Amino acid sequence: MPTPNAEYFIQADVKNVWHHLTLHQGKAPMIAVEAEGLRIRDINGKEYLDATSGGVWCVNVGYGRTEIAEAACAQMKKMAYYAASGGNLPAIEFSEKLLDHMPGLSRVYISNSGSEANEKAYKMVRLLAYNGAKKEKKKILYRDRDYHGTTIGALSSCGQPERRECFGPFVDGFAEVPHACCYRCAFGQSYPGCKLECVKAIEDVLCKEGPDTVGAIIFEPITAGGGVIPPVAEYYREAAAVCKKYEVLLIMDEVVCGMGRTGPMFGYQHYGIVPDMVTMAKGVASAYMPISCTVTTEKVFAGLQVSGDRLAYFRDISTFGGCAAGPAAALENMRIIEREKLLANVAAMGAYLMEGLKESLSHPNVGDVRGKGLLLGMEFVVDKRSRQPLPEEKVIALCGEMAARGVLIGRTNRCFPEHNNVINFAPAYTVTRADIDAILTTLREALGSVLG
Ligand SMILES: Cc1ncc(COP(=O)(O)O)c(C=O)c1O
């Protein structure tokens, strides 16, 4: 059934609402009205199976979680807000629980968005240099194809040229290292015979910039929007060794991967390393409330304050970092993940979805299938031999066809001049085999209809 007054809302949307990352095209997008589990119903009464967890990988425990809504509501009624220069009970309980899942890390700084969590990390790197012996150790390296947010500082560390285009000038003090996508190796090599030239290249950039000027490097553990790219098993261990050699901090941007999206609680935990800083946002409260965190080791925390210098401490505040409903929702979100053993389901259903997606490798336009847990991608090519990327319009058409058939999937959306050719699948952690079968059947039908 369409929503009463649907036509009025659609017209009012077109007239008044400015949609994110969308052309001004004078027509309303899908207007979501109700949702439960993995199902969304739109204003026209059409039902979709949401294989994107809310479009951008965040409603991780699925829709309709009254426990989270009630926890947030109860907290708002009891004590809605006090600035995070003070404390609140859910922030204390949530931080303790979060750190139980992050051995080696010990301090939680709460803010509102992924971009903001990364900006905090960048400010910490600069303050550590100010406080330390090597005053110039302020530059931050980032990787081609990674994304760290929308603010100008975060965009200055963005490895996706089309996301940056038109928004310069950018902030000084950032430099790019090559990506780690084996399917499109920047060095023309193939794994495992490659000796990880992509890591060697990090060291080269670092030395070119000057080790005494580089304070940190930031990675998405598995590049998400930039094409779902999990580096090979040894990549981060070797990168961490380079960081150690040059006293460079390792920041993991877990905004997408954090809170179990790829199987373990954090993406870096696939790789046997402990970062110096970890940022997270989307799945922290499964998007029921906006909350993000910048988590550091005790060493980083200690280095951020120097007694006797009245400015040498982390003079930073996030107004809404003091909203107590955020950590209340995040705490309940973590309890659900634990109680329902959802990480086991992420691993099992991720493997099942991966197996099904791999069957499509027989299609002439499917070049690669990759990812971990429930963050999986499929890369399209014009033909397998040349690996020439399929034009973005065709990928948009494929996603449109899937939506028309009732399944929402994601795609690399205007990030690169020519590599917007990856679709992605990131359903909620409660996804079942039957849901995955439905996603795969629709994919096969849509592939046949759009690409032949
Ligand atoms: C890896 C990563 N980092 C940071 C961000 C920025 O998060 P936000 O949109 O909450 O500012 C995103 C958003 O998509 C992201 O994917």
The ligand as an SDF file (V2000), in Angstrom:
LIG
                    3D

 16 16  0  0  0  0  0  0  0  0999 V2000
   36.1750    4.5170    5.3340 C   0  0  0  0  0  0  0  0  0  0  0  0
   35.3960    5.7610    5.6370 C   0  0  0  0  0  0  0  0  0  0  0  0
   35.9260    6.6720    6.4470 N   0  0  0  0  0  0  0  0  0  0  0  0
   35.2700    7.8040    6.7660 C   0  0  0  0  0  0  0  0  0  0  0  0
   34.0290    8.0580    6.2540 C   0  0  0  0  0  0  0  0  0  0  0  0
   33.3150    9.3260    6.6090 C   0  0  0  0  0  0  0  0  0  0  0  0
   32.2750    9.0630    7.4830 O   0  0  0  0  0  0  0  0  0  0  0  0
   31.0830   10.1130    7.6650 P   0  0  0  0  0  0  0  0  0  0  0  0
   30.2910   10.1210    6.4100 O   0  0  0  0  0  0  0  0  0  0  0  0
   30.3390    9.5760    8.8640 O   0  0  0  0  0  0  0  0  0  0  0  0
   31.7040   11.4260    7.9620 O   0  0  0  0  0  0  0  0  0  0  0  0
   33.4240    7.1310    5.4010 C   0  0  0  0  0  0  0  0  0  0  0  0
   32.0940    7.3770    4.8370 C   0  0  0  0  0  0  0  0  0  0  0  0
   31.6200    6.7230    3.9420 O   0  0  0  0  0  0  0  0  0  0  0  0
   34.1400    5.9470    5.0710 C   0  0  0  0  0  0  0  0  0  0  0  0
   33.6250    5.0480    4.2200 O   0  0  0  0  0  0  0  0  0  0  0  0
  1  2  1  0
  2  3  1  0
  2 15  2  0
  3  4  2  0
  4  5  1  0
  5  6  1  0
  5 12  2  0
  6  7  1  0
  7  8  1  0
  8  9  2  0
  8 10  1  0
  8 11  1  0
 12 13  1  0
 12 15  1  0
 13 14  2  0
 15 16  1  0
M  END
$$$$
